[in-house]
């Protein structure tokens, strides 16, 4: 949830557009939030590849194919009641890695 939403009790409609500077309004959109989350996930994959936790080609594949769909996130969140799960589900649906072979490692 965008920080300003906490101030309005989580109701995006309470943010009055005429009092919002356009540049600030663009920063706190749902689209920007998910773009930031995707950047973090991609950086984490790069770091795990650098440490040998996942193969480097897996991180490259993820970076090349990772995307999300706002409508799909909203749809998944209705059933899961969890924004992060909805986001990662949407990203996973865009990535065509086979199974979990890149994420699992033997202990």
C-alpha positions, 0 to 999 in steps of 0.5 A: 500500500502506498504510504499516503494510503495509510494516511487516508485509511487505505482508501485511495479515493480519499486522496484528492487529486486537485491537492496532489502535485502531478509528480508526487501522484505518479510516484505513489501509483500501484504501477510504480509500487509493483515496478519497484518490487520487480526491481528488488526481485531482479536485484535479489536474483542477480545477487543470488546468481553472483553467490552461486545460489541460483544459476546465472542463466536463471537470473538472466532468464528472469531479467529477460522475461519478468513482467506483471499484469495489474489486472491479474494481480488484482484478480489473484489478490481477491482470492489470496487477500495478499498483495505480495502473493498476487504480485509474485503469482503474476510475475511467475506466470510471465516467466517460463522457467521449468518447474522450480529447478533454479530455485531449489538447491540441495542442502 
